């Protein structure tokens, strides 16, 4: 079986969030299920620089006002198609915005181009490649199912199965309806059962409406987004799609995230040989200037500093954390006011709060290996990957009971401890009171080191790999392609 995966970012080539990790790891896991995956990615400078064995395989001229071609090659162990369109992608900044942080005004064209090329490949435009399934990730690829749908309706051309995965429903890709002809969408697509979304064109909405199957990245999030509270205006559509909507938990790449063989760490360790973890604990404290004192745990954060991630709640609960003798190690960037808040907290609490603003892959690994607990107080969380890394690395995740956090962390309450089943701590909502209560529980558990070690061992021996999710995606592909 063959699949075309369409994504705007892929780790380790280009990354702003968890979408890249999923798009980079899932193809390899699917290979074990008999699915051969090619990944279609925009030709950002970093991607073109990494591409090996590049060969121009398809002339796409003209494409939204400029020269374009499709390259085939390999990078980071992936078989890639790269959309080489300099007028769309050869620019500074991240994939979606310029150095000033403002979205590129031609983002509708940039990502409609990606989706159009995906549709052409799905229709067999490239000799020798005919995917059974086109898998679109997030709003940037959301028009791919739409282009395929309308092409099949208009000309009865061959259409592969389509799967739309929502990594975060908060980002929907809206633009003005005036873009409709520019984007190459037929007039009949402007309808409630087409691409129309609240008076504009909705890239994500189009994918949710027209894909054969819709997935999101955890079962609990799949339920949450079908409610008015969590659906962000699309809950009615998601309820209407019914059984076509499902949740499949993410995994992590356990070769990249492996404390027994991690070049970012000063010493290897595993669930059955923890002694090496002490070197990472000491290295983290030294790196972030934290007091080397085991009277309380070091609590880590690897996150965007945003309201969604509950970072304002962390600042409000910081006095309680410090009263317990805990220290805080933070890696992240995001909203300016939250960055400033953490900077003030670090300046006011030297040795107790360590901060690195920005992102550093090596430090992310060191925090997972060197902190005692990892805090993920999100208000909503489709799946989350950082808590999966924490489980793997022996940091007890402390998480809100939402989305994938609820699905991946077993609360170490009294009954779970008695049954030997807990892997971390859950709390109800991202409020200061709820977080402070969770920190109280964490402090109690820290004082019982035998119980702490049991919970730690449970987490480290949990299966957080892509093996199970890949089996479920392969089964879903077969359904979408009509192969079952």
Secondary structure, 3 states (H helix, E strand, C coil): CEEEEECCCECCCECCCHHHHHHHHHHHHHHCCCCEEEEEEECCHHHHHHCEEEEEEEECCCECCECCEEEEEEECCEEEEEEECHHHHCCCCCCCECCCCCECCCHHHHHHHHHHHHHHHHCCCCCCCCCCEEEEECHHHCHHHHHHHHHHHHHCCCCCEEEEEECCCCCCCEEEHHHCCCCCCCHHHCCCCCCEECCEEEHHHHHHHHCCEEEECCHHHHHHCCCCCCCCCCHHHHHHHHHHEEECCCCCCCCCCCCCCCCCCCCCCECCEHHHHHHHHHHHHHHHCCCCCCCCCEEEEEEEECCCCCHHHHHHHHHHHHHCCCEEEEEEEECHHHHHHHHHHHHHCCCCEEEEECCCHHHHHHHHHHCCEEEECCCCCCCCCHHHHHHHHCCEEEEECCHHHHHHCCECCHHHHHHCCCCEEEECCCCHHHHHHHHHHHHHHHHCHHHHHHHHHHHHCCCCCCHHHHHHHHHHHHHHCCCC
